Every structure is written in C-alpha cells, then in structure tokens.
Amino acid sequence: MTGPLEYGQMVLLIDDKGRHYLVKLVEKSSFQYHRGNLPHADIVEAGDGGAVTASSGGVLRVLRPRLRDYILKMPRGAQVVYPKDIGSILIWGDIAAGMTVLEAGTGSGALTAALLRAVGPTGRVITVERRDDHARTAVKTLTRWFGEIPANLEMRSGEVEEALEEVAPERIVLDVPEPWHAARVAAVRQEPGGVLCCYLPTVPQIQTLMETLEQTRAYEDTDVFETLERSWNVSGRSVRPGHRMVGHTGFLVTSRRVST
C-alpha cells in the first residue's frame, strides 16, 4: 500500500533503540510511551517513512507495517505460525494467485492473512476452525489487517474432513494436531498435482502422518524439514551472529497428490 496515511490504518513506530510499536491511527487520539506523548495527527502528517518527535524529545520513525510486523505484534489467542514458517508454506506449497486453498485450523489468523494475499482477489481461501474462541480472535485479526473480512475468504466452524467432502482444493494447508485423518480424505478428494502441507510441532506426529501418506499411495515427492532463523549484527567491520535466534517452532511436511 502506498499514499498518505489515514485514520483507521495501522502504523509501525520504531524508536532509537529499535523497539517496535504497532499503533492504530485514531483521530484526536495520542500515542504515549516512556519518551513522551505523540498525537496521531503528527503521525499522519509525517507519513510513511517520516519521523516524529514526542513531547519529551523521543524520536520515532513512522512506517506502514509489513504483514511480518503485524503477525509478531498482533494480539493472539492461539499460537501463531511464525513468519519464517509462513514463507516456507507459501513457497513449498506453491500457493499462487487464483488458487483455492483449504486451511485448518484458523488459529489466530496469521497464516490465513498470508494465504489471502498469496491467492489474490481471484483466488479463494476456505479456513476451518473447531474452536469458537479461536475463530473469534481470527475475525478480529483479519479485520484489523484488511479493514474487513475479504470477500474471497470463507470461515467455517467444525472439522476439516467435512469441508473436504464438499470441495476439492488445489492446495491443502493443515495446522491441526492429527492431520492424518484429513490426509485420508484428501487422498480421495484432492486432484492429482495438488499439494498437501502440514505444520507439526513434534516428531511422533510426523511419523504417524508419513505412515498414513504411504498407506494411501496417493502422495509422493514428500519433504520434511524445519526452518531456523538467526539474525546477524553488523556494525562497521564488526559482523557477528545475534545472541538470540528463532529456533524450532514446527516441522513442515509437504507432499504431492499423484494418480493412483
């Protein structure tokens, strides 16, 4: 998104220590932090990429948040899928504009937002969540990011197996404790050439899923991996790895639907 900032939009404020603050712009409101008070009107006037000074002299950089920024700072109910794993899901799942994607579970809606951007307005995302409290959180998450629930998103309550009986999606993305049950139905419903992606936290879950995929004989070209993220500090001629890293968050299993 480009153009002037407007009330109702989200902005990212970054202070001189690199701390990030996610703020929704509200007319006649102010942002307060330890370095002073800052009217939202000043943020709107500074615009995307500008700098503003709070009442006690604190200087903040104003930027539109990336989806990554929003995911890491947004309120959440369920544990979110981290940006590093979302990137792998989008690429290894080969999710592109115009596709129909079936997702379960919705959780806090972070992955749902990324899937919607990937399929674009010509695509369709069907997301299924069994827990009502998680579904309510996801509605707030998606509305806050998009401004409304996108027209090409269908949110369902219940089990993903029921949804698979009604649709035959090109891509299936599962973030549920026992994806092997859905995989058995997907082996019948998904067309050859489709991709199944499963996000799992533990090795026993991977083993059970792999056994199921082999039993169906409907999936091949399977990959199992995890993504680790480590930042680096660069200051002049000093280059060293950061003291903290985003280590194991989950395993990704991707497999291709084949003719049987």
PATI-736417 format. One record per residue (C-alpha): residue number from 0; x, y, z. Coordinates in nm, 2 decimals. Example, Ala and Ser with C-alpha at 12.3 -4.5 7.8 and 13.67 -1.06 7.14 Angstrom:
REM residues 2
[node 0, [1.23, -0.45, 0.78]] [node 1, [1.37, -0.11, 0.71]] 
END
This chain:
REM residues 260
[node 0, [0.00, 0.00, 0.00]] [node 1, [0.12, 0.35, -0.08]] [node 2, [-0.01, 0.70, -0.05]] [node 3, [-0.09, 0.92, 0.26]] [node 4, [-0.16, 0.77, 0.60]] [node 5, [-0.52, 0.77, 0.70]] [node 6, [-0.70, 0.73, 1.03]] [node 7, [-0.81, 0.37, 1.08]] [node 8, [-0.49, 0.23, 0.94]] [node 9, [-0.21, 0.06, 1.13]] [node 10, [0.14, 0.21, 1.16]] [node 11, [0.47, 0.08, 1.30]] [node 12, [0.66, 0.32, 1.52]] [node 13, [1.03, 0.25, 1.58]] [node 14, [1.23, 0.43, 1.85]] [node 15, [1.61, 0.50, 1.86]] [node 16, [1.67, 0.17, 2.04]] [node 17, [1.50, -0.03, 1.77]] [node 18, [1.18, -0.10, 1.97]] [node 19, [0.87, -0.15, 1.76]] [node 20, [0.52, -0.02, 1.85]] [node 21, [0.22, -0.12, 1.65]] [node 22, [-0.05, 0.15, 1.66]] [node 23, [-0.39, 0.20, 1.50]] [node 24, [-0.44, 0.56, 1.40]] [node 25, [-0.74, 0.72, 1.56]] [node 26, [-0.85, 1.08, 1.50]] [node 27, [-0.79, 1.31, 1.81]] [node 28, [-0.60, 1.03, 1.99]] [node 29, [-0.24, 1.01, 2.10]] [node 30, [0.03, 0.75, 2.14]] [node 31, [0.20, 0.75, 2.48]] [node 32, [0.53, 0.58, 2.57]] [node 33, [0.83, 0.64, 2.81]] [node 34, [0.97, 0.92, 2.59]] [node 35, [0.65, 1.13, 2.58]] [node 36, [0.32, 1.18, 2.42]] [node 37, [0.26, 1.18, 2.04]] [node 38, [-0.06, 1.30, 1.87]] [node 39, [-0.18, 1.07, 1.60]] [node 40, [-0.23, 1.38, 1.38]] [node 41, [0.15, 1.43, 1.39]] [node 42, [0.20, 1.07, 1.27]] [node 43, [-0.05, 1.12, 0.98]] [node 44, [0.13, 1.44, 0.88]] [node 45, [0.47, 1.28, 0.89]] [node 46, [0.36, 1.00, 0.65]] [node 47, [0.51, 0.66, 0.57]] [node 48, [0.89, 0.68, 0.62]] [node 49, [0.87, 1.00, 0.81]] [node 50, [1.00, 1.09, 1.16]] [node 51, [0.81, 1.24, 1.45]] [node 52, [0.92, 1.38, 1.79]] [node 53, [0.72, 1.31, 2.11]] [node 54, [0.66, 1.56, 2.38]] [node 55, [0.97, 1.46, 2.59]] [node 56, [1.20, 1.45, 2.29]] [node 57, [1.17, 1.09, 2.18]] [node 58, [1.21, 1.05, 1.80]] [node 59, [1.02, 0.78, 1.63]] [node 60, [1.03, 0.65, 1.27]] [node 61, [0.69, 0.60, 1.11]] [node 62, [0.64, 0.31, 0.87]] [node 63, [0.35, 0.11, 0.74]] [node 64, [0.37, -0.24, 0.90]] [node 65, [0.46, -0.54, 0.69]] [node 66, [0.25, -0.85, 0.74]] [node 67, [0.55, -0.99, 0.93]] [node 68, [0.54, -0.69, 1.17]] [node 69, [0.17, -0.73, 1.23]] [node 70, [0.20, -1.10, 1.30]] [node 71, [0.47, -1.06, 1.56]] [node 72, [0.29, -0.77, 1.74]] [node 73, [-0.08, -0.85, 1.70]] [node 74, [-0.29, -0.97, 1.99]] [node 75, [-0.34, -1.35, 1.97]] [node 76, [-0.54, -1.64, 2.11]] [node 77, [-0.38, -1.95, 1.97]] [node 78, [0.00, -1.97, 1.90]] [node 79, [0.07, -1.82, 1.56]] [node 80, [0.26, -1.96, 1.27]] [node 81, [0.58, -1.76, 1.26]] [node 82, [0.68, -1.56, 0.95]] [node 83, [0.97, -1.79, 0.88]] [node 84, [0.74, -2.09, 0.86]] [node 85, [0.47, -1.90, 0.66]] [node 86, [0.73, -1.82, 0.40]] [node 87, [0.82, -2.19, 0.36]] [node 88, [0.45, -2.29, 0.34]] [node 89, [0.38, -2.04, 0.06]] [node 90, [0.68, -2.14, -0.14]] [node 91, [0.69, -2.52, -0.08]] [node 92, [0.31, -2.53, -0.10]] [node 93, [0.34, -2.34, -0.43]] [node 94, [0.05, -2.12, -0.34]] [node 95, [-0.03, -1.86, -0.61]] [node 96, [-0.29, -1.62, -0.74]] [node 97, [-0.62, -1.76, -0.84]] [node 98, [-0.59, -2.09, -0.64]] [node 99, [-0.84, -2.24, -0.40]] [node 100, [-0.68, -2.32, -0.06]] [node 101, [-0.83, -2.51, 0.22]] [node 102, [-0.68, -2.43, 0.56]] [node 103, [-0.73, -2.58, 0.91]] [node 104, [-0.71, -2.47, 1.18]] [node 105, [-0.75, -2.10, 1.16]] [node 106, [-0.60, -2.02, 1.50]] [node 107, [-0.52, -1.65, 1.54]] [node 108, [-0.55, -1.59, 1.16]] [node 109, [-0.18, -1.51, 1.08]] [node 110, [-0.14, -1.78, 0.82]] [node 111, [-0.49, -1.71, 0.68]] [node 112, [-0.39, -1.35, 0.61]] [node 113, [-0.08, -1.46, 0.42]] [node 114, [-0.28, -1.72, 0.22]] [node 115, [-0.53, -1.45, 0.12]] [node 116, [-0.25, -1.22, -0.01]] [node 117, [-0.09, -1.51, -0.20]] [node 118, [-0.41, -1.62, -0.38]] [node 119, [-0.52, -1.26, -0.45]] [node 120, [-0.87, -1.14, -0.53]] [node 121, [-0.92, -1.41, -0.80]] [node 122, [-0.84, -1.69, -0.55]] [node 123, [-1.03, -1.84, -0.26]] [node 124, [-0.94, -1.94, 0.09]] [node 125, [-1.16, -2.17, 0.30]] [node 126, [-1.04, -2.18, 0.66]] [node 127, [-1.18, -2.42, 0.92]] [node 128, [-1.16, -2.39, 1.30]] [node 129, [-1.31, -2.62, 1.56]] [node 130, [-1.28, -2.37, 1.85]] [node 131, [-1.52, -2.08, 1.86]] [node 132, [-1.28, -1.87, 2.07]] [node 133, [-1.00, -1.90, 1.82]] [node 134, [-1.24, -1.82, 1.54]] [node 135, [-1.35, -1.50, 1.71]] [node 136, [-0.98, -1.40, 1.76]] [node 137, [-0.91, -1.47, 1.39]] [node 138, [-1.20, -1.25, 1.28]] [node 139, [-1.06, -0.96, 1.48]] [node 140, [-0.71, -1.03, 1.35]] [node 141, [-0.82, -1.03, 0.98]] [node 142, [-1.05, -0.73, 1.02]] [node 143, [-0.77, -0.53, 1.18]] [node 144, [-0.53, -0.61, 0.90]] [node 145, [-0.76, -0.59, 0.59]] [node 146, [-1.01, -0.34, 0.72]] [node 147, [-1.28, -0.60, 0.67]] [node 148, [-1.32, -0.98, 0.61]] [node 149, [-1.22, -1.02, 0.25]] [node 150, [-1.49, -1.14, 0.01]] [node 151, [-1.28, -1.44, -0.10]] [node 152, [-1.25, -1.58, 0.25]] [node 153, [-1.49, -1.84, 0.38]] [node 154, [-1.47, -1.91, 0.75]] [node 155, [-1.61, -2.24, 0.87]] [node 156, [-1.66, -2.40, 1.21]] [node 157, [-1.62, -2.77, 1.26]] [node 158, [-1.39, -3.04, 1.12]] [node 159, [-1.18, -3.01, 0.81]] [node 160, [-1.28, -3.36, 0.69]] [node 161, [-1.64, -3.22, 0.65]] [node 162, [-1.51, -2.94, 0.43]] [node 163, [-1.31, -3.18, 0.22]] [node 164, [-1.63, -3.37, 0.14]] [node 165, [-1.76, -3.06, -0.03]] [node 166, [-1.46, -2.90, -0.20]] [node 167, [-1.16, -3.03, -0.39]] [node 168, [-0.89, -2.77, -0.33]] [node 169, [-0.57, -2.74, -0.53]] [node 170, [-0.38, -2.67, -0.21]] [node 171, [-0.44, -2.80, 0.15]] [node 172, [-0.27, -2.65, 0.45]] [node 173, [-0.32, -2.82, 0.78]] [node 174, [-0.22, -2.69, 1.13]] [node 175, [-0.41, -2.94, 1.34]] [node 176, [-0.29, -3.20, 1.60]] [node 177, [-0.39, -3.50, 1.39]] [node 178, [-0.37, -3.42, 1.02]] [node 179, [-0.36, -3.78, 0.92]] [node 180, [-0.74, -3.81, 0.94]] [node 181, [-0.78, -3.52, 0.69]] [node 182, [-0.50, -3.67, 0.48]] [node 183, [-0.70, -3.99, 0.42]] [node 184, [-1.00, -3.79, 0.30]] [node 185, [-0.77, -3.56, 0.09]] [node 186, [-0.62, -3.87, -0.08]] [node 187, [-0.97, -3.92, -0.23]] [node 188, [-1.08, -3.56, -0.28]] [node 189, [-0.78, -3.37, -0.40]] [node 190, [-0.70, -3.37, -0.77]] [node 191, [-0.36, -3.51, -0.89]] [node 192, [-0.10, -3.24, -0.90]] [node 193, [-0.23, -3.08, -0.58]] [node 194, [-0.01, -3.01, -0.28]] [node 195, [-0.07, -3.10, 0.09]] [node 196, [0.11, -2.90, 0.35]] [node 197, [0.11, -3.00, 0.72]] [node 198, [0.26, -2.79, 1.00]] [node 199, [0.35, -3.01, 1.30]] [node 200, [0.54, -2.95, 1.63]] [node 201, [0.66, -3.30, 1.72]] [node 202, [0.84, -3.60, 1.56]] [node 203, [0.57, -3.86, 1.66]] [node 204, [0.31, -3.66, 1.47]] [node 205, [0.54, -3.66, 1.16]] [node 206, [0.58, -4.04, 1.19]] [node 207, [0.21, -4.10, 1.20]] [node 208, [0.14, -3.87, 0.91]] [node 209, [0.41, -4.02, 0.70]] [node 210, [0.27, -4.37, 0.76]] [node 211, [-0.07, -4.25, 0.66]] [node 212, [0.05, -4.09, 0.34]] [node 213, [0.23, -4.41, 0.24]] [node 214, [-0.08, -4.62, 0.31]] [node 215, [-0.30, -4.41, 0.09]] [node 216, [-0.05, -4.44, -0.20]] [node 217, [-0.19, -4.11, -0.32]] [node 218, [0.10, -3.88, -0.23]] [node 219, [0.47, -3.88, -0.34]] [node 220, [0.76, -3.63, -0.36]] [node 221, [0.73, -3.57, 0.01]] [node 222, [0.97, -3.34, 0.20]] [node 223, [1.00, -3.30, 0.58]] [node 224, [1.20, -3.01, 0.72]] [node 225, [1.22, -2.73, 0.97]] [node 226, [1.33, -2.37, 0.92]] [node 227, [1.56, -2.19, 1.17]] [node 228, [1.62, -1.81, 1.17]] [node 229, [1.92, -1.63, 1.31]] [node 230, [1.98, -1.26, 1.28]] [node 231, [2.33, -1.10, 1.25]] [node 232, [2.46, -0.78, 1.39]] [node 233, [2.66, -0.56, 1.15]] [node 234, [2.83, -0.25, 1.28]] [node 235, [3.12, -0.13, 1.07]] [node 236, [3.38, -0.40, 1.04]] [node 237, [3.22, -0.60, 1.33]] [node 238, [3.00, -0.87, 1.19]] [node 239, [2.87, -1.14, 1.43]] [node 240, [2.56, -1.36, 1.48]] [node 241, [2.30, -1.24, 1.72]] [node 242, [2.27, -1.38, 2.07]] [node 243, [1.91, -1.50, 2.01]] [node 244, [1.75, -1.69, 1.73]] [node 245, [1.41, -1.83, 1.64]] [node 246, [1.48, -2.20, 1.66]] [node 247, [1.24, -2.49, 1.63]] [node 248, [0.88, -2.38, 1.60]] [node 249, [0.75, -2.66, 1.39]] [node 250, [0.81, -2.91, 1.11]] [node 251, [0.67, -2.87, 0.77]] [node 252, [0.56, -3.18, 0.57]] [node 253, [0.48, -3.12, 0.20]] [node 254, [0.36, -3.39, -0.04]] [node 255, [0.23, -3.40, -0.40]] [node 256, [-0.10, -3.57, -0.49]] [node 257, [-0.05, -3.83, -0.77]] [node 258, [-0.27, -4.05, -0.97]] [node 259, [-0.34, -4.39, -0.82]] 
END
